């Protein structure tokens, strides 16, 4: 009987109904709604671009509008989903109406200008250029029409503030020191960035960024440039200050509206070249007392920041140009050093706001805009597992704590492989895109990613050591 009982199958002890999840995803426990999470918007924008994969979707990224039909823009405006950022157009419209209202009466000319502007903004082939650059055209209209503001509505002109700040911060008037000794060669060297580069480089930078940077970079640069200049002119109108040439010509005597401006050191350039390029224009300048902030410095810093972001290889050259034009503004006796600092601050704030929110990320393996197949916007920091494809659905980077795939960890393709295929990245090696039933595990794929991201042969680079240590921690957790 005992032998017969030994042959019978023994009842197995019941196990607790507990199953460890395939991926430890704590994002479901997050009390913050999805629409308020900081990483949600950037991911949604990227997925929207990737949703239409294929040759047509890749061509849509750098494609330009060629239609002249105004009705297409009107239809798009009717179905447009308006956002809070669209209030900028109301602000621009207010600046335009204000500028036109203070200009001398010319109803036909003003009406014709508004009609022409409306056509340019509604025609698809021109709207793609004039809508992003509308802040620049508004700034130019605002600047040149500011001369017609009645003196009784203008604030007091400050004569002693900037010289006092110059002495307090730097111990001396740097502009007077640099302009004390002049030479024709130095005049030409200062004239190149101040008299030529300041007016030509915005268009040059826009063209270079348009051709060789990520699609969508030029509109961001145009808007940032226009809004920065509008802010600078507004500060100059609210807080008018005399430049260094006024102190040299009139001392600290009170200034009044109606006084002529001065070309200062640029008069020597006109005399040297035998032409009148700057004497008349600076004498009749709309804002002769707009010393602070310096838009020459602000424009140069903004251009350098955008260019070094799109082309980091030439960062040193852009920094040299900023130092060059800063020296030229003080040598030609047009600005104090404090004016340059003020212009640089407003341009830096404008740049970083544009970079974090709207500026497309450059891709080092792309040479022109037509090589881009997708675009990522903004400058949101990403965690390690999100960077390399682990736990892509997690909001807090917890994918490294879990396991991907089935229990035996054999997958049809690694995460980075699928992500590279979604991006249309075909430049990788054959090992980066395994075939069907390829025995590629997440650990193997992660090591392959480390090999690609670290220099070849550099076994002890800090980046590689850090990634290897994190990979070992993942293996221990598993």
RODO-2510 file (C-alpha; in nm, 4 decimals, decimal comma):
residues 478
     n   res          X          Y          Z
     1     x     0,0000     0,0000     0,0000
     2     x     0,2807     0,2337     0,0834
     3     x     0,4489     0,1560    -0,2515
     4     x     0,1201     0,2229    -0,4340
     5     x     0,0861     0,5592    -0,2557
     6     x     0,4364     0,6544    -0,3587
     7     x     0,3411     0,6022    -0,7242
     8     x     0,0392     0,8355    -0,6994
     9     x     0,1027     1,2016    -0,7958
    10     x     0,1532     1,4177    -0,4930
    11     x    -0,0558     1,7333    -0,4558
    12     x     0,1516     2,0452    -0,5103
    13     x     0,1521     2,3152    -0,2466
    14     x    -0,0407     2,6207    -0,3602
    15     x     0,1691     2,9285    -0,4216
    16     x     0,0667     3,2745    -0,3300
    17     x    -0,1054     3,4541    -0,6211
    18     x     0,1780     3,7031    -0,6672
    19     x     0,3320     3,7925    -0,9992
    20     x     0,6123     4,0460    -1,0388
    21     x     0,5280     4,2924    -1,3173
    22     x     0,7305     4,2804    -1,6356
    23     x     0,8160     4,6494    -1,5975
    24     x     0,8137     4,8431    -1,2732
    25     x     0,6205     5,1482    -1,3907
    26     x     0,5512     5,3878    -1,1050
    27     x     0,4158     5,6527    -1,3411
    28     x     0,0656     5,5154    -1,2812
    29     x     0,0991     5,6204    -0,9182
    30     x     0,1806     5,9768    -1,0129
    31     x    -0,0911     6,2077    -0,8721
    32     x    -0,0105     6,4831    -1,1248
    33     x    -0,2364     6,4703    -1,4323
    34     x    -0,0688     6,3918    -1,7633
    35     x    -0,1404     6,7309    -1,9156
    36     x     0,0505     6,9054    -1,6376
    37     x     0,3636     6,6908    -1,6465
    38     x     0,6653     6,8817    -1,7799
    39     x     0,7836     6,6107    -2,0200
    40     x     0,4442     6,5429    -2,1752
    41     x     0,4320     6,8296    -2,4233
    42     x     0,7752     6,7667    -2,5726
    43     x     0,7014     6,3954    -2,6139
    44     x     0,3645     6,4620    -2,7736
    45     x     0,5189     6,7054    -3,0216
    46     x     0,7861     6,4531    -3,1179
    47     x     0,5340     6,1693    -3,1541
    48     x     0,3149     6,3868    -3,3731
    49     x     0,6029     6,4381    -3,6130
    50     x     0,6928     6,0691    -3,6082
    51     x     0,3357     5,9465    -3,6544
    52     x     0,3414     5,9812    -4,0326
    53     x     0,6512     5,7791    -4,1081
    54     x     0,7599     5,7324    -4,4635
    55     x     0,9139     5,9293    -4,7506
    56     x     0,6324     6,1826    -4,7591
    57     x     0,6640     6,2589    -4,3866
    58     x     1,0399     6,3044    -4,4206
    59     x     0,9899     6,5444    -4,7091
    60     x     0,7358     6,7487    -4,5131
    61     x     0,9923     6,8574    -4,2540
    62     x     1,2004     7,0931    -4,4744
    63     x     0,9283     7,1580    -4,7315
    64     x     0,8306     7,5184    -4,8148
    65     x     0,4940     7,6555    -4,9196
    66     x     0,4556     7,7441    -5,2886
    67     x     0,0876     7,8373    -5,3070
    68     x    -0,0419     8,1882    -5,3804
    69     x    -0,4005     8,1072    -5,2755
    70     x    -0,5062     8,3346    -4,9889
    71     x    -0,8133     8,1197    -4,9224
    72     x    -0,5920     7,8369    -4,7941
    73     x    -0,4614     8,0581    -4,5142
    74     x    -0,8106     8,1798    -4,4305
    75     x    -0,9347     7,8203    -4,4086
    76     x    -0,6411     7,7299    -4,1863
    77     x    -0,7164     8,0244    -3,9570
    78     x    -1,0773     7,9118    -3,9171
    79     x    -0,9721     7,5634    -3,8072
    80     x    -0,6719     7,6842    -3,6050
    81     x    -0,6565     7,5841    -3,2414
    82     x    -0,5611     7,9099    -3,0719
    83     x    -0,3176     7,9100    -2,7821
    84     x    -0,2033     8,1573    -2,5224
    85     x     0,1108     8,2318    -2,7273
    86     x    -0,1049     8,3722    -3,0061
    87     x    -0,1576     8,6819    -2,7940
    88     x     0,1754     8,7989    -2,9369
    89     x    -0,0059     8,8952    -3,2572
    90     x    -0,2382     9,1226    -3,0618
    91     x     0,0674     9,2873    -2,9062
    92     x     0,2283     9,3331    -3,2475
    93     x    -0,0956     9,4719    -3,3877
    94     x    -0,1046     9,7213    -3,0999
    95     x     0,2516     9,8351    -3,1752
    96     x     0,1670     9,8755    -3,5440
    97     x    -0,1461    10,0798    -3,4744
    98     x     0,0431    10,2985    -3,2267
    99     x     0,3258    10,3601    -3,4741
   100     x     0,0886    10,4458    -3,7574
   101     x    -0,1158    10,6770    -3,5344
   102     x     0,1824    10,8974    -3,4422
   103     x     0,3057    10,9250    -3,8006
   104     x     0,2052    11,2325    -4,0040
   105     x    -0,1438    11,2086    -4,1591
   106     x    -0,1381    11,0040    -4,4792
   107     x    -0,4559    10,7920    -4,4969
   108     x    -0,3968    10,6455    -4,8408
   109     x    -0,0385    10,5458    -4,7688
   110     x    -0,1246    10,3923    -4,4306
   111     x    -0,4230    10,2036    -4,5724
   112     x    -0,2167    10,0747    -4,8638
   113     x     0,0563     9,9601    -4,6261
   114     x    -0,1931     9,7681    -4,4120
   115     x    -0,3496     9,6043    -4,7185
   116     x    -0,0099     9,5028    -4,8547
   117     x     0,0907     9,3635    -4,5159
   118     x    -0,2331     9,1637    -4,4930
   119     x    -0,1752     9,0095    -4,8356
   120     x     0,1811     8,9151    -4,7457
   121     x     0,0648     8,7549    -4,4214
   122     x    -0,2179     8,5587    -4,5861
   123     x    -0,0480     8,4374    -4,9042
   124     x     0,1109     8,0998    -4,8171
   125     x     0,4269     8,1513    -5,0214
   126     x     0,5020     8,4800    -4,8419
   127     x     0,3408     8,4157    -4,5035
   128     x     0,6024     8,1520    -4,4152
   129     x     0,8599     8,4327    -4,4190
   130     x     0,6635     8,7407    -4,3131
   131     x     0,4699     8,5869    -4,0236
   132     x     0,7850     8,4841    -3,8304
   133     x     0,9604     8,8113    -3,9225
   134     x     0,6621     9,0289    -3,8317
   135     x     0,8304     9,1348    -3,5025
   136     x     1,1270     9,2674    -3,7041
   137     x     0,9076     9,4772    -3,9367
   138     x     0,7126     9,5996    -3,6342
   139     x     1,0385     9,6987    -3,4636
   140     x     1,1566     9,8951    -3,7672
   141     x     0,8247    10,0799    -3,7934
   142     x     0,8227    10,1415    -3,4173
   143     x     1,1815    10,2712    -3,4170
   144     x     1,1551    10,5147    -3,7091
   145     x     0,8139    10,6468    -3,6050
   146     x     0,9289    10,7158    -3,2469
   147     x     1,0717    11,0504    -3,3598
   148     x     0,7143    11,1802    -3,3921
   149     x     0,6256    11,1268    -3,0252
   150     x     0,5435    11,4707    -2,8832
   151     x     0,8018    11,6024    -2,6307
   152     x     0,5346    11,6652    -2,3685
   153     x     0,4724    11,2891    -2,3524
   154     x     0,8389    11,1989    -2,3225
   155     x     1,0187    11,1400    -1,9907
   156     x     1,3180    11,3259    -1,8511
   157     x     1,6561    11,2730    -2,0244
   158     x     1,9175    11,1360    -1,7844
   159     x     2,2632    11,2832    -1,8328
   160     x     2,4566    11,1819    -1,5193
   161     x     2,3250    10,8312    -1,4563
   162     x     2,5374    10,6345    -1,7041
   163     x     2,8671    10,8181    -1,6340
   164     x     2,8106    10,7662    -1,2610
   165     x     2,7390    10,3951    -1,3064
   166     x     3,0452    10,3664    -1,5287
   167     x     3,2699    10,5093    -1,2593
   168     x     3,1108    10,3049    -0,9814
   169     x     3,1244     9,9711    -1,1627
   170     x     3,4496    10,0047    -1,3560
   171     x     3,6337    10,2865    -1,1789
   172     x     3,6676    10,4924    -1,4994
   173     x     3,4917    10,5866    -1,8211
   174     x     3,6049    10,3070    -2,0518
   175     x     3,4592    10,4714    -2,3596
   176     x     3,6578    10,7902    -2,3074
   177     x     3,9739    10,5888    -2,2450
   178     x     3,9384    10,3828    -2,5633
   179     x     3,8445    10,6843    -2,7782
   180     x     4,1213    10,9094    -2,6446
   181     x     4,3754    10,7892    -2,9021
   182     x     4,2494    10,7439    -3,2581
   183     x     4,4097    10,6302    -3,5830
   184     x     4,2715    10,5872    -3,9372
   185     x     4,3438    10,2151    -3,9310
   186     x     4,1599    10,1755    -3,6004
   187     x     3,8721    10,3763    -3,7438
   188     x     3,8343    10,1306    -4,0315
   189     x     3,8698     9,8312    -3,7995
   190     x     3,5921     9,9700    -3,5760
   191     x     3,3741    10,0729    -3,8714
   192     x     3,3550     9,7194    -4,0179
   193     x     3,1491     9,5604    -3,7361
   194     x     2,9718     9,8758    -3,6156
   195     x     2,8826    10,0359    -3,9481
   196     x     2,8503     9,7282    -4,1721
   197     x     2,8164     9,4133    -3,9649
   198     x     2,5422     9,5515    -3,7427
   199     x     2,3134     9,6129    -4,0418
   200     x     2,4097     9,3181    -4,2627
   201     x     2,4625     9,0298    -4,0203
   202     x     2,0973     8,9758    -3,9202
   203     x     2,0137     8,8897    -4,2821
   204     x     2,3323     8,6846    -4,3228
   205     x     2,2688     8,4845    -4,0050
   206     x     1,9070     8,4242    -4,1073
   207     x     2,0157     8,2878    -4,4456
   208     x     2,2870     8,0639    -4,2959
   209     x     2,0539     7,9266    -4,0284
   210     x     1,7823     7,8686    -4,2880
   211     x     2,0111     7,6682    -4,5182
   212     x     2,2275     7,4712    -4,2766
   213     x     2,0444     7,4500    -3,9417
   214     x     1,7409     7,2466    -3,8377
   215     x     1,4126     7,3381    -4,0104
   216     x     1,2220     7,5876    -3,8005
   217     x     1,5312     7,7575    -3,6534
   218     x     1,5073     8,0715    -3,8672
   219     x     1,1526     8,1640    -3,7555
   220     x     1,2600     8,1348    -3,3909
   221     x     1,5641     8,3537    -3,4564
   222     x     1,3536     8,6128    -3,6387
   223     x     1,0987     8,6354    -3,3590
   224     x     1,3647     8,6536    -3,0888
   225     x     1,5528     8,9234    -3,2794
   226     x     1,2407     9,1334    -3,3353
   227     x     1,1085     9,1098    -2,9801
   228     x     1,4503     9,1833    -2,8326
   229     x     1,4820     9,4991    -3,0443
   230     x     1,1266     9,6080    -2,9596
   231     x     1,2046     9,5692    -2,5896
   232     x     1,5277     9,7654    -2,6313
   233     x     1,3547    10,0557    -2,8057
   234     x     1,0813    10,0603    -2,5399
   235     x     1,3446    10,0854    -2,2643
   236     x     1,5194    10,3643    -2,4546
   237     x     1,1932    10,5584    -2,4787
   238     x     1,1053    10,5102    -2,1114
   239     x     1,4596    10,5617    -1,9799
   240     x     1,6394    10,7983    -2,2226
   241     x     2,0090    10,8512    -2,1465
   242     x     2,2823    11,0495    -2,3188
   243     x     2,5676    10,8579    -2,4887
   244     x     2,9409    10,9267    -2,4388
   245     x     2,9640    11,1694    -2,7333
   246     x     2,7197    11,4014    -2,5532
   247     x     2,9412    11,4128    -2,2444
   248     x     3,2434    11,4929    -2,4597
   249     x     3,0585    11,7708    -2,6484
   250     x     2,8333    11,9202    -2,3797
   251     x     2,9661    11,7895    -2,0510
   252     x     2,6935    11,7219    -1,7961
   253     x     2,4602    11,9970    -1,9127
   254     x     2,0903    11,9069    -1,9198
   255     x     1,9707    11,7687    -2,2510
   256     x     1,6392    11,8413    -2,4167
   257     x     1,4391    11,6912    -2,6996
   258     x     1,5024    11,8477    -3,0368
   259     x     1,8805    11,8383    -3,0038
   260     x     2,0596    11,6758    -3,2949
   261     x     2,2415    11,3491    -3,2660
   262     x     2,6046    11,2930    -3,3556
   263     x     2,7933    11,0336    -3,5620
   264     x     3,0835    11,0651    -3,3152
   265     x     3,3729    10,8495    -3,4409
   266     x     3,1881    10,7570    -3,7591
   267     x     3,2378    11,1151    -3,8813
   268     x     3,6063    11,0312    -3,9205
   269     x     3,5099    10,7318    -4,1351
   270     x     3,2969    10,9542    -4,3604
   271     x     3,5855    11,1998    -4,3934
   272     x     3,8301    10,9179    -4,4639
   273     x     3,6103    10,7592    -4,7342
   274     x     3,4885    11,0922    -4,8721
   275     x     3,1184    11,0002    -4,8467
   276     x     2,8244    11,0854    -4,6240
   277     x     2,7071    10,7493    -4,4938
   278     x     2,6606    10,8241    -4,1255
   279     x     2,6849    11,1977    -4,0595
   280     x     2,3353    11,2807    -4,1824
   281     x     2,1696    10,9600    -4,0614
   282     x     2,3042    10,9862    -3,7066
   283     x     2,2434    11,3604    -3,6869
   284     x     1,8741    11,3052    -3,7609
   285     x     1,8449    10,9771    -3,5678
   286     x     1,4999    10,8971    -3,4239
   287     x     1,6470    10,8252    -3,0789
   288     x     1,9600    11,0352    -3,0265
   289     x     1,9417    10,9657    -2,6500
   290     x     1,8832    10,5916    -2,6704
   291     x     2,2162    10,4919    -2,5205
   292     x     2,0848    10,2284    -2,2811
   293     x     2,0614     9,9446    -2,3679
   294     x     2,2920     9,9124    -2,6660
   295     x     2,1175     9,7343    -2,9519
   296     x     2,4528     9,6993    -3,1261
   297     x     2,5686     9,4812    -2,8364
   298     x     2,2310     9,3112    -2,8020
   299     x     2,2126     9,2156    -3,1689
   300     x     2,5684     9,0842    -3,1708
   301     x     2,5168     8,8715    -2,8599
   302     x     2,1862     8,7311    -2,9854
   303     x     2,3372     8,6433    -3,3233
   304     x     2,6356     8,4796    -3,1561
   305     x     2,4177     8,2740    -2,9216
   306     x     2,1973     8,1416    -3,2012
   307     x     2,4916     8,0733    -3,4306
   308     x     2,6934     7,8893    -3,1668
   309     x     2,3869     7,6787    -3,0856
   310     x     2,3390     7,5800    -3,4495
   311     x     2,7110     7,5617    -3,5336
   312     x     2,9033     7,4937    -3,2098
   313     x     3,2237     7,4249    -3,3999
   314     x     3,2645     7,7986    -3,4686
   315     x     3,1810     7,9170    -3,1165
   316     x     3,5196     8,0860    -3,0720
   317     x     3,4747     8,2899    -3,3897
   318     x     3,1357     8,4198    -3,2721
   319     x     3,2791     8,5184    -2,9346
   320     x     3,5588     8,7105    -3,1062
   321     x     3,3040     8,9020    -3,3123
   322     x     3,1110     9,0019    -2,9993
   323     x     3,4308     9,1310    -2,8365
   324     x     3,5178     9,3124    -3,1600
   325     x     3,1905     9,5039    -3,1870
   326     x     3,1915     9,5814    -2,8135
   327     x     3,5298     9,7459    -2,8520
   328     x     3,4121     9,9314    -3,1635
   329     x     3,1072    10,0809    -2,9901
   330     x     3,3222    10,2294    -2,7131
   331     x     3,6065    10,3311    -2,9430
   332     x     3,3662    10,5229    -3,1680
   333     x     3,2245    10,6929    -2,8546
   334     x     2,8667    10,5711    -2,9050
   335     x     2,8070    10,3649    -2,5910
   336     x     2,9250    10,3180    -2,2355
   337     x     3,0272     9,9740    -2,1117
   338     x     2,7131     9,9571    -1,8981
   339     x     2,5073     9,9978    -2,2164
   340     x     2,6738     9,6913    -2,3632
   341     x     2,6022     9,4865    -2,0538
   342     x     2,2359     9,5896    -2,0614
   343     x     2,1982     9,4932    -2,4267
   344     x     2,3704     9,1593    -2,3652
   345     x     2,1391     9,0786    -2,0734
   346     x     1,8138     9,1307    -2,2631
   347     x     1,9457     8,9365    -2,5621
   348     x     2,0607     8,6463    -2,3400
   349     x     1,7221     8,6276    -2,1670
   350     x     1,5455     8,6353    -2,5030
   351     x     1,7694     8,3613    -2,6404
   352     x     1,7288     8,1226    -2,3484
   353     x     1,3509     8,1606    -2,3462
   354     x     1,3428     8,0823    -2,7184
   355     x     1,5817     7,7903    -2,6773
   356     x     1,3940     7,6203    -2,3955
   357     x     1,0516     7,6607    -2,5562
   358     x     1,0745     7,6610    -2,9351
   359     x     1,4246     7,6267    -3,0811
   360     x     1,4742     7,2985    -3,2763
   361     x     1,7606     7,0786    -3,1669
   362     x     2,0457     7,0511    -3,4168
   363     x     2,1646     6,7106    -3,5340
   364     x     2,5391     6,6842    -3,5811
   365     x     2,5125     6,4357    -3,8676
   366     x     2,3014     6,6721    -4,0811
   367     x     2,4626     6,9334    -4,3053
   368     x     2,1601     7,1091    -4,4570
   369     x     1,7942     7,1525    -4,3710
   370     x     1,6917     6,9087    -4,6453
   371     x     1,8627     6,6176    -4,4676
   372     x     1,6358     6,6376    -4,1615
   373     x     1,3690     6,3663    -4,1353
   374     x     1,2358     6,4726    -3,7950
   375     x     1,2773     6,7678    -3,5588
   376     x     1,2765     6,7853    -3,1795
   377     x     1,1773     7,1167    -3,0225
   378     x     1,2822     7,2753    -2,6968
   379     x     1,5584     7,1987    -2,4524
   380     x     1,3892     6,9646    -2,2011
   381     x     1,6464     6,7589    -2,0043
   382     x     1,6098     6,3834    -2,0457
   383     x     1,7034     6,1074    -1,8059
   384     x     1,9408     5,8253    -1,8901
   385     x     1,6807     5,5585    -1,9619
   386     x     1,4719     5,7956    -2,1720
   387     x     1,7818     5,8958    -2,3680
   388     x     1,8655     5,5357    -2,4577
   389     x     1,5148     5,4000    -2,5017
   390     x     1,4543     5,2317    -2,1649
   391     x     1,1196     5,2959    -2,0063
   392     x     1,0133     5,5417    -2,2764
   393     x     0,6603     5,5515    -2,1344
   394     x     0,7797     5,6365    -1,7850
   395     x     0,7654     5,9987    -1,6839
   396     x     1,0316     5,9747    -1,4141
   397     x     1,2948     5,7566    -1,5728
   398     x     1,2145     5,4307    -1,3918
   399     x     1,2559     5,2056    -1,6939
   400     x     1,6026     5,0976    -1,5833
   401     x     1,4425     4,9212    -1,2840
   402     x     1,2287     4,6891    -1,4936
   403     x     1,2586     4,4193    -1,7540
   404     x     1,1554     4,4543    -2,1139
   405     x     1,0040     4,1857    -2,3348
   406     x     0,9032     3,8310    -2,2473
   407     x     1,0345     3,6128    -1,9670
   408     x     1,3228     3,4755    -2,1722
   409     x     1,4180     3,8314    -2,2816
   410     x     1,4338     3,7389    -2,6511
   411     x     1,2953     4,0240    -2,8543
   412     x     1,2144     4,0961    -3,2150
   413     x     1,4256     4,4114    -3,2012
   414     x     1,5864     4,6232    -2,9384
   415     x     1,4342     4,9463    -2,8164
   416     x     1,6971     5,1657    -2,9715
   417     x     1,6620     4,9749    -3,2974
   418     x     1,2919     5,0433    -3,3202
   419     x     1,3505     5,4042    -3,2177
   420     x     1,6165     5,4492    -3,4833
   421     x     1,3870     5,2963    -3,7455
   422     x     1,1061     5,5283    -3,6370
   423     x     1,3369     5,8245    -3,6769
   424     x     1,4393     5,7033    -4,0188
   425     x     1,8003     5,6587    -3,9073
   426     x     1,9656     5,4292    -4,1577
   427     x     2,3203     5,5464    -4,1042
   428     x     2,3949     5,2960    -3,8303
   429     x     2,5696     4,9640    -3,8696
   430     x     2,3931     4,6380    -3,9366
   431     x     2,4200     4,5357    -3,5730
   432     x     2,2116     4,8317    -3,4644
   433     x     1,9083     4,7023    -3,6569
   434     x     1,8782     4,3331    -3,5765
   435     x     1,6548     4,1159    -3,7849
   436     x     1,3520     3,9166    -3,6813
   437     x     1,4117     3,6758    -3,3903
   438     x     1,7563     3,8230    -3,3385
   439     x     1,8816     3,7241    -2,9903
   440     x     1,9471     4,0830    -2,8866
   441     x     1,8764     4,1495    -2,5205
   442     x     1,8358     4,4928    -2,3636
   443     x     2,1733     4,4537    -2,1951
   444     x     2,3427     4,3804    -2,5266
   445     x     2,1676     4,6713    -2,6911
   446     x     2,2601     4,9004    -2,4024
   447     x     2,6247     4,7993    -2,4330
   448     x     2,6035     4,8611    -2,8070
   449     x     2,4685     5,2086    -2,7324
   450     x     2,7588     5,2729    -2,4963
   451     x     3,0061     5,1676    -2,7646
   452     x     2,8477     5,4091    -3,0131
   453     x     2,8310     5,7019    -2,7713
   454     x     3,1869     5,6783    -2,6422
   455     x     3,5054     5,7299    -2,8479
   456     x     3,6446     5,4220    -3,0126
   457     x     3,9312     5,2761    -2,8168
   458     x     3,8716     5,4983    -2,5153
   459     x     3,8108     5,2241    -2,2609
   460     x     3,8380     5,4471    -1,9540
   461     x     3,6515     5,7615    -2,0628
   462     x     3,4392     5,9079    -1,7789
   463     x     3,1211     5,8797    -1,9860
   464     x     3,1803     5,5127    -2,0628
   465     x     3,2698     5,4257    -1,7029
   466     x     2,9514     5,5970    -1,5807
   467     x     2,7299     5,4153    -1,8314
   468     x     2,8928     5,0786    -1,7575
   469     x     2,8378     5,1269    -1,3837
   470     x     2,4723     5,2082    -1,4398
   471     x     2,4367     4,9007    -1,6610
   472     x     2,5852     4,6822    -1,3870
   473     x     2,3335     4,8227    -1,1424
   474     x     2,0549     4,7290    -1,3833
   475     x     2,1818     4,3714    -1,4001
   476     x     2,1918     4,3514    -1,0195
   477     x     1,8343     4,4754    -0,9946
   478     x     1,7223     4,2124    -1,2402
***
